[in-house]
Amino acid sequence: MNSNLNYIEVLGTNAKKARGELAAAMTTQKNEALLEIAHILRRSVDKIIEENAKDIKNAKEKGISDAMLDRLALNEKRIESIANACEYLTKLDDPVGMVDGGGVRPNGIKVIKKRVPIGTIGIIYEARPNVTVDAAALCLKSGNAVILRGGSVAYYSNKCLVDLMRMAVERAGFNPDIIQLVENTAREVATMMMKANGYIDVLIPRGGANLIDTVIKNATVPVIETGKGNCHIYIDETADLDMAVSVTDNAKTQRPSVCNAVETCLVHRAVAERFLLKLKKELDKHNVEIRGCALTKMILGNSVKDVTEEDYSTEYDDYILAVRVVDDFYQAIEHISQYSTGHSECIITESLYAAEEFQKRIDAAAVYVNCSTRFTDGEEMGLGAEIGISTQKLHARGPMGLKELTTIKWLINGNGQIRQ
């Protein structure tokens, strides 16, 4: 191998050599590999938890928040869920080879648009070891090689999971280099990934705003922007307040460290007092810190901190909620349009007009009426798993599953036609 190649270029070269066979593989072969992964994960639960415990210990010593520790933690139930996701992917249609269109031209040439793998996909992500398996499994089924670069805080978990998956795909007859882990977690190595044109075909960052912004600003490799989740919930004047409290509480506290958790609650002035008193009672059970506008503080008292302009722009990933009382529906729309990252937005309302107008006017990947934003998730949307939640409009938007990891190849067949 060329000794002048840097670390990422070596991994990229390995991936190129390995991916051809995978791209041409039959669906049954890929499904067999996914079942092997599920099997080896279940058989290795104790080993995975043992390695994950090392990461948990190191993370606690570094003072990582409880919400982020929850993201990092693996247990028997979560490992079973990851294995189930691999099995579920075997039941989904294989997008590779699907015909997206075509026909016969007037000159007799036959044109077909067919779906093919993208090639080598790079994933840069933070302290979520479940992403390691989800990403690898999705890339495998869609015929792509993958290079995974997780955060240093999840190093032992990621290393264990990748080693197991490489054993599984090799047993299924594939080159293990279709799944590779960047074991050097130094920042300069991540920068190498961002500049690895010719080795990585697309780069997908998954994590907080700082990570995503860094990748977008520094990458020369094509990037799919994912995950920035400054999400809102608006409580309309017609809302069922019990439903509004239940949905808001779930969207904030069910798992606050993820990108589809709500960060700001907007409430119509007409129902503000009744709703906020009910909401605070529920949020207090989780020790949620409320940062509110002047009217919110007037209703809820001194336990509420003053909200700032920066709060409205912040993805907390924690037990913190910004609250603003708005005069009407249109002020809520204006606020969301100003601060939203285009991820997931929600209205709680009994008005069909308000519901339809909200979904029409809000520019986001997922726009909800009367249910929690926590459903913006590949598994919940029927994709089996997800490679990320795209907040951009090209080439994919929202939860990205198998089809979003393929591209188009034009196939043209003739019998001697020449262009005049």
Buried (B, 14 or more C-beta within 10 A) or exposed (E): EEEEEBBBBBBBBBBBEBBBBBBEBEBEBBBBBBBBBBBBBBEBBEEBBEBBBEBBEBBEEEEBBEBBBEBBBBEEEBBBEBBBBBBBBBEBEBBBEBEEEBEEEEEEBEBBBBBBBBBBBBBBBBBBBBBBBBBBBBBBBBBBBBBBBBBBBBBBBBBBBBBBBBBBBBBBEBBBBBBBBBBEBEEEBBBBBBBBEEBBBBBBBBBBBEBBEBBBEBBEBBBBBBBBBBBBBBBBBBBBBEBBBBBBBBBBBEBBBBBBBBBBBBBBEBBBBBBBEBBBEBBEEEEBBBBBBEBBBEBBEEEBBEBEEEBBBBBBBBBBBBBBBBEEBEBBBEBBEEBBBBBBBBBBBEBEEBBEBBBEBBEBBBBBBBEBBBBBBBBEBEBBBBBBBBBBEEBBBBBBBBBBBBBEEEEEEEEEEEEE
